[in-house]
């Protein structure tokens, strides 16, 4: 089953949100914008989330590992570079096969 690691960006918060899903990115984004996951969740703080970057993975486990790796980096610069340099995304896919 294919999974996707996605990074959302909110201009109003100037923050990123990192997650993974097995549903389409568009559906997942809609759910975040509609507070489907709850009004107390982090993504409920803004209504201007947009997909900043997405990485298609081979499995849920691979997606979880890549999501965790990105979160551990705690770096806006790292996230921005993931979007700018496709080879960084490929290295993550290779590392967490």
N, C-alpha and C positions, 0 to 999 in steps of 0.2 A: 504494500500500500504506500503510495506516494504521500509525502508530507512536505510542508513548506515552513521555513523559518521566515518570519516577516518582521520588518522594522517599520514602525509608524513614527511620523513626526508631527508635532503640534507647534505651529508658529507662535500661537498665543502664549504657550507655556515655555517655548524654546526647549522642549524635552523630547526624548525618544522613548518609544515603548517597544520592547522586544518580546515576541511570542512565537508560537508554532501552531500549526493547524493541519487537519486533513481535509477541511472544506475549502472552497475557493476563497481566494484573497478578497474578492469583492464582497462576498457574503460575510466574511469575518469582519471586514472594515465596517460594513453596514451595522452589524451587531454591536460593535464598539460605539459607533456614533449614536445608536438608539438606546444605549445603556442596557442592552440585553443581559449583560453579565452582572448588573447591579449598579445602583446609584452611588455606592460607596467605593467602587473600584477606581483605580488610577485613571483609566481612560475616560471615566465619566466627568473628569475635571475640565475637559475641553470638547468642543464640537467641530474642531477644524483638523482632525487627524487625517493624514494622507499617507499612502504607502510610499515609503522612502526607499526600501530595498527588499528584495525577496530572494530566497535561496531554495531551490527545489531539491529535496532530499529523497533518498531511496526508501527510507523507512522512518517510522516514528522515533525509533531509538537514535538514529543518526540526527534527526531534527532536534531532539531533546539535547543531545551532546553539543551540537553547534550553538543552539540557543543558550545553553549554560556557559559555553566558552565566551560568547559575546558579552553576556551579562557580567562574567567575572572580570572582563577587561575594564569595565567602568570608565569608558573613554568615548567622548563625543568624536574625537579625532579618529579613533579606530573605526567607529561606525561610519563616519563620512568617507573614510578611505575604502571601506567595504563597498560602498556605492560607486566610488570612482575607479577602482581597480578590480576588474573581474578575476584576475589571477589570485587575489586574496580569497575570494569566495571559493575558487577551485581548490586552493590549498586546504581550506577547512573541510571541504567535501572529501578530499583524499585522506586527510588526517583522521577523520571520524567515519571511516567506512564501516 
